[in-house]
Amino acid sequence: MNFHSMNNQLKNAYNPETFRALGHELIDLLANHLEQTINGKSKVINWKTPTEQLRYWQDNLGKEQSLKELFSDILNNSTAIHHPKYAGHQVGATVPVAALADLLGALINNGMAIYEMGAASSAIEKVVTELICRQIGYDNESDGFITSGGSLANLTALLAARKAKSDKDTWMEGNNEKLGVMVSSEAHYCIDRALRIMGFGNKGIIKIPVNKNFSMNTDLLEENLQAALKQGIKVIAVAGSAPSTATGMYDNLLETGRFCKKHNLWFHVDGAHGGAAIFSSKYRHLLHGLEMADSVVIDAHKMMMTPVLTTFLLFKNKNHSYATFNQNAQYLFSQQGDEEWYNYAKRTFECTKLMMGVRFYAIIKAHGTNIFDEFVTRQYDIGRAFAKVINQHPAFELLLPPDSNIICFRYRRKNLSEKSLNNLNATLRQRILEDGKFYIVQTQIAGNTWFRISIMSPFTEIATLEELLQYITELADNDYAQVDSDTNGKDDKC
Ligand SMILES: *Cc1c(COP(=O)(O)O)cnc(C)c1O
């Protein structure tokens, strides 16, 4: 390739007319995809093993293919989150205007780190962040920002907690104090990971057992605090889950907040999934006490229908958000009132970051904030209704009545041991995955295998989920003979 032709290739790549034409084709393709998936006409997932999938795309790279063909190929080999029969992991069905906002962001590529690299999006981020703060019930002292994912947001919040509550300046001097954080044993693994990154180790991660409702047993906070003190561990924070990931149950935030206040601890709430209930007039009560939290994480890409990743990290006292990554321990006192809200890199782990606020702003402009109330309330309502259906079904067992749109249940058959039941449920889940008619996941609870669904699509109806139960029953009838002979009937007597 000579210099001249390379030059032409480069210029061609930016041809606005080509972009216009391809862009129209892509939007048509996506609109068709949306139409098909929300009507449940296609499969949720066209299953290939990871090895088959890899081979497919390796071979495909050298093949002649139009961009339109490539894009439909990608759609056919991707999971259809908008599908009514998608009820797997907690990723929201993107509202189309938010996807369009993303396309705009992708093309103009304003990198946000400092104000001039995203003037509109920096201001927009502040507008939507303040809106969330008000919805939490925070006063004017609060502030926050948007960052890439709940995992990073939790790490950032815990760093802020350490800065605020430790007697030493770990940022400058390194770890020379034994610190601890108390968190439910059911909390998302990213909290554990964040604390290990921060050097807390096993002893500093104080897991509080859950009660029979799978929410943190707040009665045990006091004795765990005292036990940590005796071991020379300075507890700096308690993290509540709203809700926890596996079972979708909310911790008692009011009790946790009161405990933190009494002992002068940082109160963090991981509301990655269910913090969005601040918008639901019917389910807001699940977040009672949230306004006491020093920091709150809410993923908009879970229950507020933005593209991944869009995570709000909010602080009751905005000064903490400016102190987290600041070298100067005196910063809080020397520069109060003089924060540069518009230079986000000062407060986030990220330097360059996506124009995430624009997605959220576009949803509000197009549909109003009521859409969040409508969505959260509808999904949580369906969760409760489905739990009742499971309870009345002789072949299924409900783990517990749900707080949210996350429901754990399993298929049962008389005279089967726990081990055989676990095998049977795991086999069924694999069949469901490979069939691709529905998408659900599984989880281990107290050593046993349960189906776990998150009702994420606004198009999932109770009838859809009744069909799921019917379908699982049929699969089980087909598979039973096999599972029975696999275990040779031996387990049944255990
Ligand atoms: C999903 C989830 C996370 C992780 O958030 P990401 O955005 O996936 O990084 C953390 N905590 C809870 C409770 C979650 O549900």
The ligand as an SDF file (V2000), in Angstrom:
LIG
                    3D

 15 15  0  0  0  0  0  0  0  0999 V2000
  -24.9050   -5.1660   39.6680 C   0  0  0  0  0  0  0  0  0  0  0  0
  -24.4860   -4.8540   41.0390 C   0  0  0  0  0  0  0  0  0  0  0  0
  -23.2040   -4.3620   41.2940 C   0  0  0  0  0  0  0  0  0  0  0  0
  -22.1600   -4.2220   40.2110 C   0  0  0  0  0  0  0  0  0  0  0  0
  -22.4700   -3.1830   39.3590 O   0  0  0  0  0  0  0  0  0  0  0  0
  -21.8280   -3.1130   37.8790 P   0  0  0  0  0  0  0  0  0  0  0  0
  -22.4930   -1.9060   37.3040 O   0  0  0  0  0  0  0  0  0  0  0  0
  -22.1880   -4.3870   37.2080 O   0  0  0  0  0  0  0  0  0  0  0  0
  -20.3550   -2.9470   38.0500 O   0  0  0  0  0  0  0  0  0  0  0  0
  -22.8840   -4.0070   42.5940 C   0  0  0  0  0  0  0  0  0  0  0  0
  -23.7730   -4.1560   43.5750 N   0  0  0  0  0  0  0  0  0  0  0  0
  -25.0090   -4.6460   43.3830 C   0  0  0  0  0  0  0  0  0  0  0  0
  -25.9450   -4.7560   44.5330 C   0  0  0  0  0  0  0  0  0  0  0  0
  -25.4040   -5.0130   42.1070 C   0  0  0  0  0  0  0  0  0  0  0  0
  -26.6430   -5.4920   41.9090 O   0  0  0  0  0  0  0  0  0  0  0  0
  1  2  1  0
  2  3  1  0
  2 14  2  0
  3  4  1  0
  3 10  2  0
  4  5  1  0
  5  6  1  0
  6  7  2  0
  6  8  1  0
  6  9  1  0
 10 11  1  0
 11 12  2  0
 12 13  1  0
 12 14  1  0
 14 15  1  0
M  END
$$$$
